Amino acid sequence: MSYGWNTRTMSRFSKPVETGKEYTVDIIDTGRGGDGIARITGLVIFVKSAKAGDKNVKIKINSVGSRFATAEVVSGTS
């Protein structure tokens, strides 16, 4: 799944998350840097200080790039 500019129509696709908003996710894996990995509608989200297996984690999106987003835990790690 790709997010970003559609070169045929030069329009921007909307991403499933927005900077500054909070979402509840499950952490499905751990990235190379040790951050947890979640997905929302196919978009990879790297979550600082989260671990694989954490459920119902409330996160806040820090940045949204063309291929992934970064976030921090607000509450809910178990």
SERO-4910 file (N, C-alpha, C, O; in steps of 0.05 Angstrom, whole numbers):
BEGIN
 pado doro    nc1    nc2    nc3   cac1   cac2   cac3    cc1    cc2    cc3    oc1    oc2    oc3
  Met    A     17    -23      0      0      0      0     18     25      0     38     26     15
  Ser    A     11     43    -16     28     67    -19     12     92    -11    -12     94    -16
  Tyr    A     25    111      2     13    136     10     30    158     -2     54    155     -5
  Gly    A     18    180     -8     34    202    -18     21    213    -43     -3    214    -46
  Trp    A     38    223    -62     29    236    -86     22    216   -107     37    197   -112
  Asn    A     -1    219   -120     -8    204   -144      3    219   -168     -6    240   -175
  Thr    A     23    207   -181     36    221   -203     19    224   -227     24    242   -244
  Arg    A     -2    208   -230    -20    211   -253    -38    235   -250    -43    250   -270
  Thr    A    -49    239   -226    -68    261   -223    -56    284   -206    -68    305   -203
  Met    A    -32    279   -196    -18    299   -179    -35    307   -155    -34    330   -146
  Ser    A    -51    289   -145    -67    294   -121    -54    279    -98    -40    259   -102
  Arg    A    -60    287    -74    -49    275    -50    -69    256    -38    -92    264    -32
  Phe    A    -60    231    -32    -77    212    -18    -77    220     11    -56    228     22
  Ser    A    -99    216     25    -99    221     53    -88    197     68    -93    174     59
  Lys    A    -74    201     89    -62    180    105    -82    173    127    -99    190    134
  Pro    A    -80    149    138    -99    140    158    -94    152    186   -110    148    204
  Val    A    -72    168    190    -67    181    215    -59    210    211    -52    218    189
  Glu    A    -61    226    232    -53    254    231    -35    261    254    -39    250    276
  Thr    A    -16    278    249      3    287    270    -13    300    293    -31    317    288
  Gly    A     -6    292    317    -19    304    341    -43    289    351    -52    294    373
  Lys    A    -54    271    335    -79    257    343    -71    231    357    -49    220    354
  Glu    A    -90    221    374    -86    197    389   -102    174    377   -124    177    367
  Tyr    A    -90    150    379   -102    125    369    -97    103    388    -77    104    403
  Thr    A   -113     82    387   -108     58    403   -100     36    384   -113     30    365
  Val    A    -77     23    391    -65      3    373    -55    -21    389    -53    -20    413
  Asp    A    -50    -43    375    -36    -66    386     -8    -65    374     -5    -60    350
  Ile    A     12    -70    390     40    -71    380     45    -99    370     44   -119    385
  Ile    A     51   -102    344     53   -128    331     81   -138    328     85   -162    323
  Asp    A    101   -121    330    129   -129    326    147   -108    338    139    -88    348
  Thr    A    173   -114    336    194    -95    345    212    -89    322    221   -107    308
  Gly    A    218    -63    318    235    -55    296    264    -58    304    271    -64    327
  Arg    A    282    -54    284    311    -56    289    321    -38    310    339    -45    325
  Gly    A    310    -14    312    318      5    333    306      0    360    312     15    379
  Gly    A    290    -21    363    278    -27    389    250    -16    393    237    -22    413
  Asp    A    241      1    375    214     12    377    193     -8    370    198    -26    354
  Gly    A    169     -6    382    147    -24    375    136    -16    348    139      7    339
  Ile    A    124    -35    335    112    -31    308     82    -37    310     74    -58    319
  Ala    A     66    -18    300     37    -21    298     30    -14    269     46     -3    254
  Arg    A      6    -21    262     -4    -13    235    -33     -2    238    -49    -13    253
  Ile    A    -38     19    223    -65     29    221    -71     31    191    -58     46    176
  Thr    A    -91     15    182    -98     14    153    -74     11    136    -71     24    115
  Gly    A    -55     -7    144    -32    -13    128     -8      5    132     14     -3    125
  Leu    A    -11     28    144     11     46    149     27     37    173     15     33    195
  Val    A     53     34    170     70     26    192     74     49    211     79     72    202
  Ile    A     72     44    237     76     64    258     97     54    277     93     33    290
  Phe    A    119     68    280    140     61    299    133     76    325    131    100    326
  Val    A    130     60    347    122     70    372    144     68    393    152     46    400
  Lys    A    154     91    401    176     92    420    168     80    447    146     85    457
  Ser    A    186     63    458    182     51    485    159     30    486    150     24    508
  Ala    A    151     20    464    130     -1    463    143    -28    456    164    -28    444
  Lys    A    130    -49    465    141    -76    461    121    -93    446     97    -90    449
  Ala    A    132   -112    430    114   -131    415     96   -145    435    106   -154    456
  Gly    A     71   -147    429     52   -160    447     35   -141    464     15   -149    475
  Asp    A     44   -116    466     28    -96    481      1    -92    467      0    -89    442
  Lys    A    -21    -93    482    -48    -91    471    -61    -65    480    -56    -55    502
  Asn    A    -79    -54    463    -95    -31    469    -78     -8    480    -84      4    501
  Val    A    -57     -2    465    -38     20    473    -48     46    460    -52     47    436
  Lys    A    -51     66    477    -59     92    467    -34    107    459    -16    110    475
  Ile    A    -33    115    434     -9    129    424    -16    156    413    -39    162    406
  Lys    A      4    174    412      1    200    399     21    202    376     44    197    380
  Ile    A     11    209    353     28    210    329     46    235    330     36    258    334
  Asn    A     72    231    327     91    253    328     97    263    300    100    288    296
  Ser    A     99    245    281    105    254    253     94    233    234     91    209    240
  Val    A     87    242    210     77    225    189     94    229    164     95    251    153
  Gly    A    107    208    155    123    209    131    108    196    107     85    189    109
  Ser    A    122    193     85    110    182     62    106    152     64     88    141     52
  Arg    A    122    138     81    120    109     83    114     99    111    107     76    115
  Phe    A    117    116    131    113    108    159    107    132    176    110    155    168
  Ala    A     98    127    201     94    148    221    109    140    246    117    117    250
  Thr    A    114    160    263    126    155    289    106    165    311     91    183    306
  Ala    A    108    152    334     89    158    355    102    153    382    123    140    384
  Glu    A     89    162    403     97    156    431     73    146    446     50    152    439
  Val    A     79    130    466     58    119    483     46    140    501     61    155    514
  Val    A     19    141    502      5    159    520     -3    143    545      1    152    567
  Ser    A    -15    119    540    -22    102    562    -30     74    551    -34     71    527
  Gly    A    -31     54    569    -42     29    562    -23      6    557    -33    -16    548
  Thr    A      3      8    561     20    -15    557     15    -36    579     11    -29    602
  Ser    A     16    -61    571     11    -82    590     32   -104    587     31   -124    602
***
